[in-house]
Amino acid sequence: MNFTSTALLALAMSTDAFAAAVGKGTALQKPRWSEALRTGAIFGVVEAITPLIGWALGYAASGFVKSWDHWIAFTLLSILGVRMIFAALQAPVEAEVEKPMRHGFWLLAITGFATSIDAMAVGVGLAFLDVNILPIAAAIGIATFAMVTLGVMLGRLLGSFTGRWAEAIGGVLLIGIGSMILYEHLSGI
């Protein structure tokens, strides 16, 4: 994968975490930078590890499906993209509760893992393309760290509306990347 594809993939993978971070920031009482950085670090590490796990699983199976690997990558990315778009279109549930000053580690780690399942599936798809997963996983982790940190701080100001749009754009980007992979393979580029 080239730099542009890696950057777009990293951005797309970080948008659902950004949406969750906006929600986390909205749920906090006056989020501070220290909490935003902590949340970003937790999400970024989890989001960087999950494509590595997916890649390892996909790499183990890649020899069996080499002739249709591009279809697998296209299908996985498209399904994830559509899922992200539908999730963004769902109305958020607002509840009136007292806002905490910070979120617990395990709550953030579980939320980070939940938003990184798509990165694991992308890792599986990338294994079929025989790419170097380390720079891609690092890019996803760094992008997620930045987007989540920003999302927590913006959450209080912007609410969940902005996060939902970011997730929808990320879904469109995933579908585009999957389509580009399929096009490049079928056209022999």
Secondary structure, 3 states (H helix, E strand, C coil): CCHHHHHHHHHHHHHHHHHHHHHHHHHCCCCCHHHHHHHHHHHHHHHHHHHHHHHHHHHHHHHHCHHHHHHHHHHHHHHHHHHHHHHHHCCCCCCCCCCCCCCCHHHHHHHHHHHHHHHHHHHHHHHHCCCCHHHHHHHHHHHHHHHHHHHHHHHHHHCHHHHHHHHHHHHHHHHHHHHHHHHHHHHCC
